[in-house]
Amino acid sequence: MKAQILATTAAAALLGACSTIPAGDIETMADADVAVAVPEGTGYFAADSNLPFLAPDFTKIAEDDYLPAYEQAMAIHTAEVAAIKANPAAPTFENTIVALETSGKMLGRINTVFFALTGSNTTDRLDEINTEISPKLTAHYDAITLDPALFARVKAVYDNRAAMAMTPEDAKLLETTYDGMVHAGALLTDAQREQVKSINSQLSTLTTEFSQLARSAMSDQPVFFDSRDDLAGLSENDITSAAEFAAEKGQPGKYAIALQNTTQQPLLPAMENRAAREKLFKASYNRADGNTGVDTRMLIAKIARLRAEKAALFGEADWASYAMWDRMAEKPKTALDFMGQMVPALAATQRREAALLTEAIKADGGDYDVKPWDWYRYANRIKAEQYDLDEDAVMEYFVLDKVLEDGVFYMAEKLYGLTFQKRTDLPVYHPDVSTYTVFDRDGSELGVFYFDPFQRPSKRGGAWMSNFVDQSHLYGTKPVIYNVLNIPKAPAGETQLVSFDWVNTTFHEFGHALHGFFADQRYASLSGTATARDFVEYPSQVHEMWATWPSILSNYAKHYETGETIPDEMIAKIEAAAKFNQGYDFGEVVEAALLDMKWSALSPAEAAAIDTPEKVDAFERSSLEDLGLEVDLVPPRYRSTYFSHIFSSPEGYSAGYYSYLWTEMLDRDSRKWFIENGGLTRANGDHYRATVLSRGGTMDYFKMFENFAGRAPDVTPMLEARGLIAGDEAADSEVSDGKLPAN
């Protein structure tokens, strides 16, 4: 997913342009007679990079550059906005809205680099700077978005919009700018605006601290084992890596496994020692809850209280109602009703699958019922027996370089006509990062792609996409985009194999990249992936379908030793097995999404009552029990204490984790369209590019989908794909009419 580089106010991205403007091309401050002196910046960030595509030159950036550069950039941005306010001419679209759009260029250049590094290759010093600068950035953007004089000019243009000649994108920029300032608090009283500023500052500090602690609880606290016997069942490479990691952590002779960001851990299914499985699972489940010295619970309580208080200032019942102002779903009830449709079938599936797993345990000689640390071991065993699928054998066909270049890039060539050329001249922020020039279907340069695949302690968990440079016709810039993954790195000299899950994730994240590369907007703030939270995952998810498309698969899925193409029957087994274990695979995501909405639905009084770590635990527990799902057997994908999606930035995915489910509905319905219209063809790719991937945040999302598919979205293909209803049961399903819950 595209990382938000500014964890401040909702309007920050509007006012702090991330791209840069070639000198002399555009009048950024409108009329020349405005008597406001704008300071000149100095240092690396004061001007555009000299590298191709304005890519950042990491060789010229030192950690000590950031704080002085930030101070300069904020002063320059403040002066630029002051010039807009001081303009004696009547407010116009150009001298107010476009002037705002093009302000803050130096600040945007710093943010794109700094927040990329704090996510993917941070240091203690960068974390210190982040702690210091985040509340200052929040205050800076609040001073702009909550400025009454500035809002008066924006409102004057907005109120006159019916009499103005604008392009549809101009109109969308005006609407987004106005609505963003209103959402930030422009229509509040002076006293209320001051309260908002205070809350925003506190949220910035608290969420930055949460992010750093959650990462520390994952990357700085590996799970140690005393004996090779504890790791029985793991590959020799995994055991060697665990021994080397323990030595790096100062405990030679032991074995260490690094936690990954989700509750479940990828090595659990292979571990034969049940006590070791339980130890690893509980270390993951209990991280950041005080058991090992890191405790985020009071941060969560404070964040929830402040969010509820902020929502109340805007007259909203809760944070979810406030946060969903610009979403495709629009209202909490829409999202909750959408998820609620799935719960009965999902709960039944969980109970049925748990019984199957317990039977498998008994057949294996076990005298216990299935627990979360057993689930995937026995689920994989049943999957292997029922579908004759060996996950380790599957992995031998997926070599990372081939997955990227012969799979993902090949897909982009066949579907969209793109070609790629690896380059070695661009500086990177870590030796594991590789870069490629992307060429469009006509042979012109489309942009630059950075690929950062491997897990390391300096990187937060998960996978994501973002831009170093946004596409913009106004600026004349082309996109510079990076994908970040967390694939465990093979030992030196070993072939880098990846699981099929990481194959899917690689296709997924490059789907985000394509959304950015195909951007075709005048304004950077509407460009590419600058869309609603519950729409942005849709284009990425749809590209996962090509990972198993026969002509794509046969081009990249080659055995790492023999070169043999993956057998068709193995792929058929992968696809058939995909519907198995949905009680856990789907359940953990639904539970996390519903848990997010529970935290986001608190009133100020309810949030204030959660004032101890124990009450945080109790609220999470009661919220999960209310879902009606088997949460003791299937815990949420993230517990609150390490749920970085919703607590590591002032807004982020809060009241929005449902987006992964909502966009999966759009994705599965789109896959149906592709299949019905001939599958992997340039005509289909060009149509999807024209109707979705190139549209950015410039139009209504339901209309965008209808332009692509010719109809409204239907939830039925998603439920079929998840195995929650069979295809021939759709006619009798409660959702068989394909209608989404009404807004």
Residue pairs with C-beta under 8 A, 6 or more apart in sequence:
1 463
1 464
1 465
1 509
1 512
1 536
1 537
1 540
2 464
2 465
2 466
2 467
2 512
2 515
2 516
2 528
2 529
2 536
3 115
3 116
3 119
3 464
3 465
3 466
4 13
4 649
4 651
4 652
5 18
5 111
5 112
5 115
5 116
5 466
6 12
6 13
6 16
6 111
6 115
6 137
6 141
7 134
7 204
7 207
7 208
7 648
7 649
7 650
7 651
7 652
8 134
8 137
8 138
8 141
8 142
8 200
8 204
8 650
9 138
9 141
9 142
9 145
9 184
9 200
9 650
10 180
10 183
10 184
10 325
10 326
10 651
11 141
11 144
11 145
11 177
11 180
11 181
11 183
11 184
12 137
12 141
12 145
13 525
13 530
14 100
14 101
14 176
14 177
14 180
14 525
15 77
15 81
15 100
15 103
15 104
15 141
15 144
15 145
16 77
16 103
16 104
16 107
16 108
16 111
16 141
17 101
17 102
17 103
17 104
17 105
17 108
17 524
17 525
18 108
18 109
18 111
18 112
18 467
18 469
18 470
18 524
19 105
19 108
19 469
19 470
19 471
19 472
19 475
19 477
19 524
20 48
20 54
20 105
20 108
20 109
20 469
20 475
20 477
21 28
21 102
21 105
21 474
21 475
22 48
22 475
22 476
23 47
23 48
25 475
25 476
26 102
26 474
26 475
28 80
28 99
28 102
28 103
28 105
29 36
29 38
29 80
29 83
29 84
29 87
29 99
29 103
30 83
30 84
30 87
30 89
30 92
30 94
30 95
30 96
30 99
31 87
31 88
31 89
31 95
33 88
34 83
34 86
34 87
34 88
35 86
36 79
36 82
36 83
36 86
37 79
38 76
38 79
38 80
38 83
39 72
39 75
39 76
39 79
40 46
41 47
41 69
41 72
41 73
41 76
41 106
42 72
43 65
43 68
43 69
43 72
44 57
44 60
44 61
44 65
44 69
45 65
45 69
45 73
45 106
45 109
45 110
45 113
46 69
46 72
46 106
48 54
48 109
49 55
49 56
49 57
50 57
51 57
51 426
51 427
52 425
52 426
52 448
53 445
53 447
53 448
53 469
53 477
53 478
53 480
54 468
54 469
54 477
54 480
55 426
55 448
55 468
55 469
55 480
56 112
56 113
56 427
56 468
57 427
58 113
58 427
58 428
58 429
59 427
61 113
63 123
63 125
63 126
63 129
66 110
66 114
66 126
66 129
66 133
67 129
67 132
67 133
69 106
69 110
70 107
70 110
70 133
70 136
70 137
72 106
73 104
73 106
73 107
73 109
73 110
74 107
74 136
74 137
74 140
76 104
76 106
76 107
77 103
77 104
77 106
77 107
77 140
77 144
78 140
78 143
78 144
80 99
80 103
80 104
81 100
81 103
81 144
81 147
81 150
83 99
84 95
84 96
84 99
84 100
84 103
84 150
84 153
85 147
85 149
85 150
85 153
87 95
87 96
89 95
90 156
91 153
91 154
91 156
91 157
92 157
93 157
93 164
93 166
93 170
93 174
96 153
96 154
96 156
96 157
97 154
97 157
97 170
97 173
97 174
97 177
98 173
98 474
100 150
100 154
100 177
101 173
101 177
101 474
101 523
101 524
101 525
102 474
102 475
111 137
112 466
112 467
112 468
112 469
113 468
114 126
114 129
114 130
114 133
116 429
116 466
116 468
116 482
117 126
117 429
118 126
118 127
118 130
119 459
119 460
119 464
119 484
120 429
120 430
120 452
120 458
120 459
120 460
120 482
120 484
121 429
121 430
121 456
121 458
121 459
122 130
122 215
122 458
122 459
122 460
123 458
127 212
130 208
130 212
131 205
131 208
131 209
131 212
134 204
134 205
134 208
135 201
135 204
135 205
137 204
138 200
138 201
138 203
138 204
138 650
139 197
139 200
139 201
142 184
142 196
142 197
142 200
142 201
143 197
144 150
145 180
145 181
145 184
145 185
145 186
146 181
146 184
146 185
146 186
146 188
146 193
146 196
146 197
148 186
148 190
150 181
151 181
151 186
154 177
154 178
154 181
154 186
155 178
155 186
157 164
157 174
158 174
158 175
158 178
161 171
161 174
166 174
167 522
168 698
168 699
169 521
169 522
169 523
169 526
169 698
170 522
172 526
172 697
172 698
172 699
173 523
173 525
173 526
176 525
176 526
176 697
179 325
179 326
183 314
183 325
183 326
184 196
185 192
185 193
185 196
185 313
185 314
188 196
188 313
188 314
192 313
195 309
195 313
196 310
196 313
199 306
199 309
199 310
199 313
200 310
200 650
202 302
202 306
203 303
203 306
203 307
203 310
203 650
204 650
206 299
206 302
206 303
206 306
207 303
207 647
207 648
207 649
207 650
207 652
208 648
209 299
210 296
210 299
210 300
210 303
210 644
210 647
210 648
211 460
211 644
211 647
211 648
211 649
213 288
213 294
213 295
213 296
213 299
214 288
214 296
214 641
214 642
214 644
214 647
214 648
215 460
215 461
215 644
216 294
217 259
217 287
217 288
217 292
217 294
217 296
217 641
217 642
218 258
218 259
218 260
218 261
218 287
218 460
218 461
218 642
219 258
219 259
219 457
219 458
219 459
219 461
220 457
221 259
221 283
221 287
221 292
221 294
222 245
222 246
222 249
222 256
222 257
222 258
222 259
223 256
223 257
223 259
223 279
223 280
223 283
224 246
224 249
224 251
224 254
224 255
224 256
225 231
225 242
225 254
225 255
225 256
225 257
225 276
225 279
226 254
226 255
227 255
228 239
228 255
229 273
230 255
230 273
230 275
230 276
231 238
231 239
231 242
231 255
231 271
231 273
231 276
232 271
232 272
232 273
233 270
233 271
233 272
233 273
234 242
234 267
234 270
234 271
235 270
235 392
237 490
237 491
237 494
238 267
238 270
239 255
240 491
241 488
241 491
242 255
242 256
242 257
243 254
243 255
244 491
245 255
245 256
245 257
245 258
246 252
246 253
246 254
246 255
246 256
249 256
257 265
257 267
257 280
258 455
258 457
259 265
259 283
259 284
259 287
260 266
260 284
260 455
260 461
260 486
261 460
261 461
261 462
261 486
261 638
261 642
261 644
262 284
262 461
262 588
262 637
262 638
263 281
263 284
263 285
263 372
263 588
263 635
263 636
263 637
263 638
263 639
264 281
264 284
264 372
264 375
264 376
264 584
264 588
264 637
265 280
265 281
265 284
266 488
266 499
267 280
268 277
268 280
268 281
268 373
268 376
268 377
269 376
269 377
269 379
269 380
269 391
270 377
271 277
271 280
271 377
274 373
274 374
277 373
277 374
277 377
278 371
278 373
280 373
281 372
281 373
282 373
283 292
285 372
285 635
285 639
286 292
287 294
287 641
287 642
288 294
288 295
288 296
288 641
288 642
289 295
289 296
289 297
289 613
289 617
289 639
289 641
290 297
290 613
295 613
295 641
296 641
296 642
296 647
297 613
297 616
297 617
297 640
297 641
298 612
298 613
298 616
299 647
300 599
300 616
300 640
300 641
300 647
301 607
301 610
301 611
301 612
301 613
301 615
301 616
303 647
304 319
304 599
304 602
304 607
304 610
305 604
305 607
305 608
305 610
307 319
307 322
307 323
307 600
307 607
307 654
308 318
308 319
308 602
308 603
308 604
308 606
308 607
308 608
309 604
309 607
310 319
310 322
311 317
311 318
311 319
311 321
311 322
311 323
312 603
312 604
314 322
316 322
317 603
318 332
318 600
318 601
318 602
318 603
319 599
319 600
319 601
319 602
319 654
319 655
320 332
320 597
320 600
320 601
320 655
321 331
321 332
323 600
323 651
323 654
323 655
323 656
324 330
324 331
324 332
324 335
324 655
324 656
326 532
327 532
327 533
327 534
327 656
327 659
328 532
328 534
328 535
328 662
328 701
328 702
329 335
329 338
329 534
329 658
329 662
329 743
330 743
331 743
332 597
332 600
332 601
332 655
333 741
334 740
334 741
334 742
334 743
335 534
335 597
335 658
335 662
336 594
336 597
337 741
338 658
338 661
338 662
338 665
338 715
338 740
338 741
339 590
339 593
339 594
339 658
339 661
341 715
341 734
341 735
341 741
342 586
342 590
342 661
342 719
342 724
343 590
343 627
343 628
343 629
345 719
345 724
345 725
346 582
346 583
346 586
346 587
346 590
346 629
346 724
347 628
347 629
347 630
349 582
349 583
349 586
349 587
349 723
349 724
350 583
350 584
350 587
350 629
350 630
350 633
350 634
351 583
351 630
352 583
353 379
353 581
353 582
353 583
353 584
354 369
354 370
354 583
354 630
354 633
356 382
357 370
357 374
357 375
357 378
357 379
357 382
358 369
358 370
360 378
360 381
360 382
361 368
361 369
361 370
361 374
361 378
364 378
368 374
370 378
370 633
371 633
372 632
372 633
372 634
372 635
375 584
375 633
375 634
376 581
376 584
379 580
379 581
379 584
380 391
382 580
383 389
383 577
383 580
383 581
384 390
384 391
386 577
386 580
387 573
387 576
387 577
387 580
388 573
389 570
389 573
389 574
389 577
391 499
391 500
393 570
394 499
394 500
394 566
394 570
394 574
395 497
395 498
395 499
395 500
396 497
396 559
396 560
396 561
397 557
397 558
397 559
397 560
397 566
397 570
398 497
398 498
398 499
398 500
398 502
398 503
398 557
399 495
399 496
399 497
399 498
399 558
399 560
400 453
400 487
400 496
400 497
400 498
401 496
402 556
402 557
402 558
403 498
403 502
403 503
403 506
403 556
404 451
404 506
405 420
405 556
406 555
406 556
406 558
407 503
407 506
407 507
407 547
407 552
407 553
407 555
407 556
407 557
408 506
408 507
408 510
409 418
409 420
409 436
410 552
410 555
410 556
411 507
411 543
411 546
411 549
411 552
411 680
412 418
412 420
412 510
412 514
413 419
414 551
414 552
414 680
414 682
414 685
415 546
415 680
415 681
415 682
415 684
415 685
415 688
416 441
416 514
416 518
416 682
416 685
416 686
416 689
417 440
417 441
417 682
417 685
418 438
418 439
418 440
418 441
418 446
418 517
419 438
419 439
419 443
420 436
420 437
420 438
420 439
420 449
421 436
421 437
421 439
422 434
422 435
422 436
423 435
423 436
423 437
423 448
424 435
426 435
426 448
428 434
428 435
428 450
430 452
430 456
430 458
432 452
432 453
432 454
432 456
432 489
433 450
433 451
433 452
433 482
434 450
434 451
435 448
435 449
435 450
435 451
436 448
436 449
436 451
437 445
437 447
437 448
437 449
438 445
438 446
438 447
438 448
438 449
438 517
439 445
439 446
440 446
445 478
446 478
446 479
446 517
447 471
447 478
447 479
447 480
447 481
447 516
447 517
448 478
448 479
448 480
448 481
449 481
449 482
449 483
449 513
449 517
450 468
450 480
450 481
450 482
450 483
451 482
451 483
452 459
452 482
452 483
452 484
452 485
453 485
453 487
453 506
454 485
454 486
454 487
454 488
454 489
455 486
455 487
455 488
455 489
456 489
459 484
459 486
460 644
461 486
461 644
462 486
462 644
463 483
463 484
463 485
463 486
463 505
463 508
463 509
464 483
464 484
464 509
464 512
465 481
465 482
465 483
465 484
465 509
465 512
465 513
465 516
465 529
465 540
466 481
466 482
467 479
467 480
467 481
467 482
467 516
467 528
467 529
468 480
468 481
468 482
469 477
469 478
469 479
469 480
470 477
470 479
470 516
470 519
470 524
470 527
470 528
470 530
471 477
471 478
471 479
471 516
471 517
471 519
471 520
471 521
471 524
471 527
471 528
472 521
472 522
472 523
472 524
472 527
473 520
473 521
473 522
474 522
474 523
474 524
475 524
477 524
479 516
479 517
479 519
479 528
481 513
481 516
481 517
483 506
483 509
483 510
483 512
483 513
484 509
485 502
485 505
485 506
485 509
487 496
487 498
487 502
489 496
490 496
490 497
495 560
497 560
498 506
500 574
503 547
504 544
504 547
507 543
507 544
507 546
507 547
508 540
508 541
508 543
508 544
509 540
510 540
510 543
511 539
511 540
511 541
511 542
511 543
511 544
512 529
512 536
512 539
512 540
514 539
514 543
514 693
515 528
515 529
515 536
515 539
515 540
515 693
516 527
516 528
516 529
517 528
518 528
518 689
518 693
518 694
519 527
519 528
519 529
519 694
519 696
520 694
520 695
520 696
521 527
521 528
521 696
521 698
524 530
526 696
526 697
526 698
527 696
527 697
528 696
529 536
529 696
530 696
530 697
531 696
531 697
531 701
532 697
532 701
533 653
533 656
533 659
534 656
534 658
534 659
534 662
534 663
535 659
535 663
535 666
535 701
536 659
536 663
537 659
537 660
537 663
537 664
538 663
538 666
538 667
538 670
538 692
539 692
539 693
541 663
541 664
541 666
541 667
542 666
542 667
542 670
542 671
542 674
542 688
544 667
545 667
545 671
545 674
546 552
546 680
547 553
548 571
548 574
548 575
549 679
549 680
550 568
550 571
551 680
552 680
553 566
553 571
554 565
554 566
557 565
557 566
557 571
558 564
558 565
558 566
559 565
559 566
578 721
579 721
579 722
579 723
580 723
582 722
582 723
582 724
583 630
583 634
584 634
586 722
586 724
587 629
587 630
587 634
588 634
588 635
588 636
588 637
589 637
589 660
589 661
590 627
590 629
590 661
591 624
591 627
591 629
591 631
591 634
591 635
591 636
591 637
592 636
592 637
592 638
592 643
592 657
593 657
593 658
593 660
593 661
594 623
594 627
594 658
595 620
595 623
595 624
595 636
595 640
595 643
596 643
596 645
596 646
596 653
596 654
596 655
596 656
596 657
596 658
597 655
597 657
597 658
598 619
598 623
598 626
599 623
599 640
599 646
599 654
600 646
600 654
600 655
602 610
609 615
610 616
610 619
616 640
620 639
620 640
624 631
624 636
625 631
638 644
638 645
640 647
645 652
645 653
645 654
645 657
646 652
646 653
646 654
646 655
646 656
646 657
647 654
653 659
664 718
665 713
665 714
665 715
665 717
665 718
665 740
666 705
666 713
667 718
668 717
668 718
668 720
668 721
669 709
669 713
669 714
669 715
669 717
669 718
670 688
670 708
670 709
671 717
671 721
672 717
673 708
673 709
674 680
674 684
674 688
677 684
678 684
687 708
688 708
691 704
691 707
691 708
692 704
692 705
692 707
692 708
695 704
702 712
702 713
705 712
705 713
706 712
712 738
712 739
712 740
713 738
713 740
714 738
715 735
715 738
715 740
716 725
716 730
716 733
716 735
716 736
716 738
719 725
719 730
719 733
719 735
720 726
720 727
720 730
725 733
730 736
